Amino acid sequence: MLLCEFESLNNEVIEMVVILYPLTTEKGVGAIEKENKITLVVTPNATKKQVKEEFEKFYGEKVKKITMLVAPDGRKKAVISLERKGAASDVAAKLKVI
């Protein structure tokens, strides 16, 4: 499921993808279970604010903290810590990661 942001430009609605897909590496899945964090690959120009707004809107979970990084392969990742205990597992199940 892609998360989108809508912007208005000259009375036209432009759809901009913010979150691309969840990261399903061993380390990423381990963080879901142990640290209540989920890792998502985002667009290169995505900001923490955009990712937080879209994540909370589509998944209904409060975000505690977001850490952004650019991997050596050029992908931009957002590591999202969630407020509610066990929330990362619930979101991962919705995304069919675990």
Secondary structure by P-SEA (a helix, b strand, c coil): cccbbbbbcccbbbbbbccccccccaaaaaaaccccbbbbbbcccccaaaaaaaaaaaccccccbbbbbbcccbbbbbbbbbcccaaaaaaaaaaccc
